[in-house]
Amino acid sequence: MIRKALSTAAATAAAVWMVASLLIVIAAYASATDDSGGSGSSSAASAASDTTSGTSAGSTSGSTAASELRLGYFANVTHATAVVGVAHGEFAKALGATKLTTQVYNAGPAEMTALLGGQLDAAYVGPSSALAAFAQSHGEALRIVAGATTGGAELVVKPGVTSAAQLKGKVLATPQKGNTQDVALRSWLKQNGLTANADGTGDVSVDPQDNAATLDQFKAGHIDGAWLPEPWASRMVLEAGAKVLVDERDLWPGGQFATTNLVVSTGFLAKHPDTVRALVSGQIAANQWITAQPDAARQLVNDELKKLTGKALSPAEIQRAFDEQAVTDDPLAASLQAAADHGVAAGLLKPTDLHGIFDLTALDTELAAAGKPAVSDAGLAKK
């Protein structure tokens, strides 16, 4: 009981700190926008990203290439596009003279705080975190420019749990409060008649924490399960004996929903459209290589995860993690409104007009160049 109380207190304190930090960033963002005359394309990130190096070789209409692009992503299999694009060289090749600087995160809310604060120009992130940042900045901070992954998220629990009703009184973990899996868990619990309040109270106690800590806590018997992205769900199953209670693919029409998208700050996109287009071109090349060379891709991702986390996955874990998800350049825009509704239902997102959240110009241009069809923005590209 003491351990649970301390865990709940720590989670609450961390959540308060995160919300306070984000509010400070948003306040600074709003102040900067007001001081500059309220331009609709201004953002805190745009000021920090105002570094150019002349006109790029492939630029049009006098647009300029950035001297540096700062990219965030996770050390997860659901971020295989980014892991491969960085390690296999597709991003660097496409970006040319633009320097690529990367930062690895555990979950989306912290990553979006960095983007809102001008510390990142682009990021691979789950839709719920992108939605929260879009809503909190009144639609000004970012645009989704491409998809990256579909699938690869599961609710894994102790073997004795066979239904949602049996979760009452249990403790479940997620990567971070407000991240995509956290929203999915809270929404699913509510649909099944269980409360999971943002302060940790309710029928089910949700304890957001680092994924590595979740694995250790489950092995030690301190938590009863977790809603996690790959490879962490697979590690829970194969290392810790967890069972899958919910495969998130089963909750979506055709099993299709966005797990990871590529977002770019609006300021960077406005100043450096050619650099964004180059990044998207690199992503398409990375996804093509992953699809064409699945064995090599699994090995490369596993090697990189070892470098980034200090531990490689077993052959069974990396195989299972890849089988549970798929790379895609399509952001699956039609699933975004449902994700937003889940966030509202979970009490973590206010109702938000999503028009303007997508800018798929660069993606459709590069897809056409690669002989591929354009993808849908579900009518959400324009305000």
C-alpha positions in Angstrom: 0.0 0.0 0.0 2.9 2.3 0.8 4.6 1.5 -2.4 1.4 2.2 -4.4 0.8 5.4 -2.5 4.3 6.6 -3.3 3.9 5.6 -6.9 0.6 7.5 -7.2 2.1 10.5 -5.6 5.2 10.4 -7.8 3.0 10.1 -10.9 0.8 13.0 -9.8 3.8 15.2 -9.1 5.3 14.3 -12.5 2.0 15.1 -14.2 1.7 18.4 -12.4 5.3 19.3 -13.4 4.6 18.4 -17.0 1.4 20.4 -17.3 3.1 23.4 -15.6 6.0 23.2 -18.0 3.8 22.9 -21.0 1.7 25.9 -19.9 4.8 28.0 -19.5 5.9 27.0 -23.0 2.5 27.8 -24.4 2.4 31.1 -22.6 5.7 32.0 -24.1 4.5 30.9 -27.4 1.4 33.0 -27.2 3.4 36.0 -26.1 5.8 35.7 -29.0 2.9 35.4 -31.4 1.2 38.5 -30.0 4.4 40.5 -30.0 4.9 39.7 -33.7 1.5 40.8 -34.7 -0.4 37.6 -34.3 0.8 35.9 -37.5 -1.0 32.6 -38.1 2.2 30.8 -39.1 4.3 32.0 -36.2 5.5 29.6 -33.5 8.1 29.4 -30.7 9.9 26.8 -32.8 10.1 29.1 -35.7 12.3 31.6 -33.9 14.7 28.8 -32.7 14.8 27.3 -36.2 15.7 30.5 -38.1 18.9 29.0 -39.5 19.3 28.9 -43.3 22.2 28.1 -45.6 21.2 29.6 -48.9 19.0 28.1 -51.6 19.0 24.3 -51.8 19.8 22.5 -55.1 16.2 21.4 -55.5 14.4 24.5 -54.2 11.7 26.4 -55.9 10.4 29.9 -55.6 13.5 31.0 -53.7 12.8 28.8 -50.7 15.8 27.9 -48.6 17.3 24.8 -47.0 17.9 24.8 -43.3 21.5 24.5 -42.1 20.2 22.0 -39.4 17.2 19.9 -38.8 16.5 18.8 -35.2 14.5 15.5 -35.2 12.9 13.7 -32.3 11.9 10.0 -32.2 11.6 7.0 -29.8 13.8 3.9 -29.4 10.8 1.8 -30.3 9.9 -0.6 -33.1 6.9 1.6 -33.8 9.5 4.2 -34.8 11.3 1.9 -37.1 11.0 4.5 -39.9 13.0 7.0 -37.9 15.4 4.4 -36.5 16.2 3.1 -40.0 16.2 6.6 -41.6 18.8 7.8 -39.2 21.0 4.6 -39.0 20.8 3.5 -42.6 21.4 6.9 -44.0 18.3 7.7 -45.9 17.6 10.9 -44.0 21.2 12.2 -44.3 21.3 11.4 -48.0 18.0 13.2 -48.7 18.9 16.2 -46.6 22.2 16.8 -48.3 24.1 19.7 -46.7 21.5 20.1 -44.0 22.9 18.7 -40.7 20.7 16.2 -39.0 20.6 16.3 -35.2 18.5 13.8 -33.3 17.1 13.4 -29.8 15.5 10.2 -28.4 12.4 10.3 -26.1 10.4 7.8 -24.1 7.0 9.2 -25.0 5.2 11.9 -26.9 4.2 14.6 -24.3 7.8 15.3 -23.4 8.7 15.3 -27.1 5.9 17.8 -27.9 7.0 20.0 -25.1 10.4 20.2 -26.7 8.9 21.0 -30.1 6.6 23.7 -28.6 9.6 25.1 -26.8 11.7 25.4 -30.0 14.1 22.6 -29.2 12.9 20.4 -32.1 11.9 21.1 -35.7 10.3 17.8 -36.5 9.3 14.7 -34.6 8.0 11.2 -34.9 5.1 11.0 -32.4 1.8 9.3 -31.7 -1.4 11.0 -32.8 -2.7 11.8 -29.3 0.4 13.8 -28.3 0.3 15.6 -31.7 -3.4 16.4 -31.1 -2.7 17.8 -27.6 0.1 20.1 -28.9 -2.1 21.2 -31.8 -5.0 22.0 -29.5 -2.9 23.7 -26.8 -1.3 26.0 -29.4 -4.7 26.8 -30.9 -3.7 25.0 -34.1 -0.6 27.0 -34.7 2.4 24.9 -33.5 2.6 22.0 -35.8 1.5 20.1 -38.9 1.3 16.4 -39.6 3.2 15.9 -42.8 3.3 12.1 -43.1 2.4 8.8 -41.4 5.0 6.3 -40.2 3.4 3.3 -38.5 0.1 1.5 -38.0 -0.5 -1.1 -35.3 2.0 -2.2 -32.7 0.1 -1.4 -29.5 -1.4 -3.8 -27.0 -2.8 -4.1 -23.5 -0.9 -6.9 -21.8 -1.8 -8.2 -18.4 -1.2 -10.9 -15.8 -2.3 -14.3 -17.1 -5.2 -14.5 -14.7 -7.0 -11.5 -16.1 -9.4 -12.5 -18.8 -11.9 -9.5 -19.0 -12.1 -5.8 -18.5 -14.2 -6.3 -15.4 -11.4 -8.1 -13.7 -9.2 -4.9 -14.0 -11.2 -3.2 -11.3 -8.9 -2.3 -8.4 -5.8 -3.1 -10.5 -2.8 -0.9 -11.4 -1.9 -0.5 -15.1 1.0 1.4 -16.7 1.4 3.5 -19.8 4.4 5.3 -21.2 3.4 8.8 -20.1 0.2 10.6 -19.1 -1.5 11.9 -22.2 0.5 9.9 -24.7 -1.2 7.8 -27.4 -1.3 4.5 -25.4 -2.4 6.3 -22.2 -5.3 7.9 -24.1 -6.2 4.5 -25.7 -6.2 2.7 -22.3 -8.3 5.3 -20.5 -10.8 5.5 -23.4 -11.1 1.7 -23.6 -11.6 1.4 -19.8 -14.4 4.0 -20.0 -16.0 2.1 -22.8 -16.0 -0.9 -20.6 -17.6 0.9 -17.7 -14.5 1.5 -15.6 -13.1 4.9 -14.5 -9.4 5.8 -14.6 -9.1 9.4 -13.5 -6.2 11.6 -14.5 -5.2 12.0 -10.8 -4.6 8.2 -10.5 -7.9 7.5 -8.7 -10.9 5.5 -10.0 -11.8 1.9 -10.6 -8.4 1.4 -12.2 -5.2 3.1 -11.2 -3.2 4.2 -14.3 0.5 4.7 -13.5 2.4 6.4 -16.3 6.1 5.5 -16.3 9.1 4.8 -18.4 8.7 1.7 -20.5 11.8 0.0 -19.0 10.4 0.6 -15.5 7.1 -0.9 -16.5 8.8 -4.2 -17.5 10.6 -4.3 -14.1 7.5 -3.3 -12.1 5.5 -6.1 -13.9 8.1 -8.7 -13.2 8.2 -7.7 -9.6 4.4 -7.9 -9.3 3.9 -4.2 -8.5 1.6 -3.6 -11.5 -1.0 -5.8 -13.2 -0.4 -4.8 -16.8 0.2 -2.0 -19.3 -0.9 -0.6 -22.6 2.4 -0.4 -24.5 3.9 0.1 -28.0 6.3 -2.3 -29.6 8.7 -3.7 -28.7 7.6 -3.3 -25.0 4.4 -5.3 -25.4 6.4 -8.1 -26.9 9.0 -7.9 -24.1 6.2 -8.1 -21.5 4.8 -11.2 -23.2 8.0 -13.1 -23.9 10.2 -12.0 -21.0 7.6 -11.5 -18.2 4.8 -13.9 -19.1 2.1 -11.3 -19.7 -0.9 -12.2 -21.9 -2.5 -9.9 -24.5 -5.9 -8.8 -23.4 -6.4 -6.2 -26.2 -4.7 -5.9 -29.5 -5.5 -2.3 -30.5 -5.8 -3.3 -34.1 -9.0 -5.1 -33.1 -10.6 -1.8 -32.0 -10.3 -0.1 -35.4 -12.1 -0.6 -38.8 -9.9 -2.8 -40.9 -7.3 -2.8 -38.1 -6.0 0.5 -39.5 -5.0 3.4 -37.2 -2.1 5.7 -36.9 0.4 4.7 -34.2 3.2 7.1 -35.3 3.1 10.2 -37.5 5.7 12.7 -38.6 5.0 16.3 -37.4 6.9 19.5 -38.2 6.7 22.8 -36.5 4.8 25.4 -38.6 7.6 27.9 -38.4 10.1 25.4 -39.8 7.7 24.3 -42.5 7.1 27.8 -43.6 10.8 28.8 -43.8 12.2 25.5 -45.0 9.7 23.6 -47.2 12.5 22.1 -49.2 14.1 20.6 -46.1 10.7 19.1 -45.0 10.3 17.7 -48.5 13.8 16.2 -48.3 13.0 14.6 -44.9 9.8 13.1 -46.3 11.7 11.8 -49.3 14.2 10.2 -46.9 11.3 8.6 -45.0 9.8 7.1 -48.2 13.2 5.6 -49.0 13.6 4.2 -45.5 10.1 2.6 -45.6 10.8 1.2 -49.0 14.0 -0.4 -47.7 12.2 -1.8 -44.6 9.5 -3.4 -46.7 11.9 -4.8 -49.3 14.5 -6.0 -46.8 12.5 -7.1 -43.6 15.2 -9.4 -42.2 17.9 -6.7 -42.6 15.6 -4.1 -41.2 14.8 -6.2 -38.1 18.5 -6.7 -37.5 19.4 -3.0 -38.0 16.6 -1.8 -35.7 17.6 -4.3 -33.1 21.2 -3.2 -33.3 20.1 0.4 -32.9 17.9 -0.3 -30.0 20.8 -1.9 -28.2 22.8 1.3 -28.8 20.0 3.5 -27.7 18.7 1.5 -24.7 21.7 -0.7 -23.8 19.8 -3.9 -24.5 19.0 -5.8 -27.7 15.8 -7.8 -28.2 15.8 -11.6 -28.5 15.2 -12.9 -32.0 11.7 -13.9 -30.9 11.0 -10.4 -29.5 12.2 -8.5 -32.5 10.2 -10.8 -34.8 7.0 -10.5 -32.8 7.4 -6.7 -32.5 7.7 -6.3 -36.3 4.8 -8.7 -36.9 2.5 -6.6 -34.7 2.9 -3.4 -36.7 3.7 -2.1 -40.2 5.4 1.0 -41.7 3.4 3.3 -43.8 3.8 6.8 -45.3 0.0 7.3 -45.0 -1.0 9.2 -41.8 -4.4 7.4 -41.9 -6.0 10.8 -41.4 -9.5 9.3 -41.1 -8.5 7.8 -37.8 -7.4 11.1 -36.3 -10.9 12.3 -35.4 -11.5 9.1 -33.5 -8.2 9.5 -31.7 -9.3 13.0 -30.7 -12.6 11.8 -29.5 -10.8 9.2 -27.3 -8.7 12.0 -25.8 -11.9 14.0 -25.0 -13.6 10.9 -23.5 -10.5 10.3 -21.3 -10.6 13.8 -20.0 -7.2 14.6 -21.5 -8.2 16.7 -24.5 -10.7 19.5 -25.0 -13.0 19.3 -28.1 -10.8 20.7 -30.9 -11.4 21.7 -34.6 -8.8 19.6 -36.4 -8.9 21.4 -39.7 -5.4 22.6 -40.6 -3.6 19.8 -38.7 -2.4 18.1 -41.9 -0.1 19.5 -44.6 0.6 16.6 -47.0 2.0 18.7 -49.8 5.5 17.4 -49.4 4.3 13.8 -49.0 2.1 13.9 -52.1 4.8 15.5 -54.1 7.4 12.9 -53.1 4.9 10.0 -53.5 4.2 11.2 -57.0 7.9 11.3 -57.8 8.2 7.7 -56.5 5.3 6.6 -58.7 2.9 6.2 -55.8 -0.6 7.5 -55.3 -1.5 10.5 -53.1 -3.0 9.9 -49.7 -6.0 11.4 -48.1 -6.1 14.1 -45.5 -9.7 13.3 -44.7 -10.6 16.9 -45.4 -8.5 18.2 -42.5 -5.8 20.0 -44.4 -7.5 23.4 -44.5 -9.1 25.5 -41.8 
